[in-house]
Amino acid sequence: MPVPAGAHGQVRLRDAQGRTLRHAPATSARVVLDVRALPNGFYYLEVPTPAGAPSRQQVQH
């Protein structure tokens, strides 16, 4: 997943209850999260932005 330039913090994958299932530091322009062990379903991906508030997207696995 791409990370905006100037973003700091953690990229997080959350379930419908808001629990963090996977995370990685946003230290490069691209972050990879291993989701192979997760069941199929909908998740929320939070990507930090330079402004500080994360961008949140619903993704399907």
N, C-alpha and C positions, 0 to 999 in steps of 0.2 A: 504494500500500500504506500502511496506517496505521502510524504510529510512536507508541509509548507516550509520554505526557507525561513529561518529565524524562529521556528517553533522550539519550545523547550518543555520538557516534562515527559510523561509516559503515554504511549499508545496503549489503550486498554480495550479488551473485548469483554463485554458484560452480557449476562443472561437477562431474561425478562424480569427477574427479581432484583436486578441491579448488582449482583455479585460479580466481582472481577474474576474471570476465568483464565485469561492470558494477559500478559503485559510485557512491554519492552520499552527501553528508553528511546526517545526520539532524537537520537544522536546523528542520524544520517538522513539523506533525502528519501530513503526507502527502508521500510521495516517489514519483516516477515514474522508472522505468528503461526506456529504449528497448530492446526485445528483438527488434525486427522483423528484424534482420540475423542473428539466431541460428538455427541449425537446430532443428527440432522435437525435443523430447526432455525428459528430466527434469533439473531443476536444483535447487540448494539456495539458499534465500533466508535470509540472516542479517540479523536486525533487532536493533539494540541495545535493551537494557532499562535501566531506571533502576538496577538492581542491578549493571550492568556486563557480565555474561555475555550474549552474544547469544542470541536465540531463533532456532532453526533449523527451517525448514519445507521439505519437498520440494514443488516446484511443477512442473507440466507446461506446456510451451509447444508 
